């Protein structure tokens, strides 16, 4: 719920109502409410819209959005930390192979 917590925090900080943010995203208010509670995932296309609206770094929002997706897949798994280590190592290796280092 990293992304959801960030959305709620931003909305409350700026004193917007959920229906105002829902309108920007062209979704209904109940759907936005579920996104903000972490019950639904926002669409990837919402990330740049939200970043622009709140004047914040799009990469930060994207990272939180991705973190939620990863968490959703591995939460509760006994080997979650080991899985993350494997993925992290693979990402590092991918970066080395991609750059030629």
LUMDRENTOR-535759 format. One record per residue (C-alpha): x, y, z. Coordinates in Angstrom, 1 decimal. Layout:
BEGIN
X, Y, Z
X, Y, Z
...
This chain:
BEGIN
X, Y, Z
0.0, 0.0, 0.0
3.0, 2.3, -0.5
1.4, 4.0, -3.5
-2.0, 4.2, -1.8
-0.6, 5.8, 1.3
1.3, 8.3, -0.9
-1.9, 9.2, -2.8
-3.9, 9.7, 0.4
-1.2, 11.8, 2.0
-0.9, 14.0, -1.1
-4.6, 14.5, -1.3
-5.0, 15.3, 2.3
-2.0, 17.6, 2.3
-3.5, 19.6, -0.6
-7.0, 19.4, 0.9
-8.6, 17.8, -2.1
-11.6, 15.6, -2.1
-11.5, 12.1, -3.5
-14.0, 13.1, -6.2
-11.7, 15.8, -7.4
-8.8, 13.4, -8.0
-11.2, 10.8, -9.5
-12.3, 13.4, -12.0
-8.7, 14.1, -13.0
-8.2, 10.4, -13.6
-11.5, 10.0, -15.4
-12.7, 7.3, -13.0
-15.6, 7.3, -10.5
-15.1, 8.2, -6.9
-15.7, 4.7, -5.5
-12.9, 3.4, -7.7
-10.5, 6.1, -6.6
-11.4, 5.4, -3.0
-10.5, 1.7, -3.5
-7.2, 2.7, -5.1
-6.4, 5.0, -2.1
-7.3, 2.2, 0.3
-5.0, -0.2, -1.5
-7.9, -2.5, -2.6
-7.3, -1.8, -6.3
-4.3, -0.9, -8.3
-4.2, 2.3, -10.2
-3.5, 2.0, -13.9
0.0, 2.8, -15.0
-1.3, 5.6, -17.1
-2.5, 7.3, -14.0
1.0, 7.8, -12.7
2.1, 10.7, -15.0
-1.3, 12.3, -14.5
-1.0, 12.3, -10.7
2.7, 13.4, -10.8
1.8, 16.3, -13.0
-1.2, 17.3, -10.9
0.7, 17.2, -7.6
3.9, 18.5, -9.2
6.0, 15.7, -7.9
8.6, 13.3, -9.3
6.9, 10.8, -11.6
9.7, 8.2, -10.9
8.9, 8.3, -7.2
5.3, 7.5, -7.8
6.2, 4.8, -10.4
8.6, 3.2, -7.8
5.9, 3.1, -5.2
3.4, 1.7, -7.7
5.8, -1.0, -8.7
6.6, -1.8, -5.1
3.0, -2.4, -4.4
2.7, -4.8, -7.3
5.8, -6.7, -6.2
4.5, -6.8, -2.6
1.2, -8.1, -3.8
2.8, -11.0, -5.5
5.3, -12.1, -2.7
3.6, -10.9, 0.5
3.2, -13.9, 2.8
5.6, -16.1, 1.0
8.1, -17.8, 3.3
10.9, -17.1, 0.9
10.0, -13.5, 0.1
13.4, -12.1, 1.1
15.3, -14.7, -0.8
13.1, -14.1, -3.9
13.8, -10.4, -3.7
17.5, -11.1, -3.4
17.4, -13.3, -6.5
15.5, -10.6, -8.4
17.9, -7.9, -7.2
20.9, -9.9, -8.3
19.3, -10.5, -11.7
18.5, -6.8, -12.2
22.1, -5.9, -11.4
23.4, -8.6, -13.9
20.9, -7.4, -16.5
22.3, -3.8, -16.0
25.9, -5.0, -16.4
25.0, -7.0, -19.5
23.1, -4.1, -21.0
25.9, -1.6, -20.4
28.7, -4.0, -21.2
30.5, -3.6, -17.8
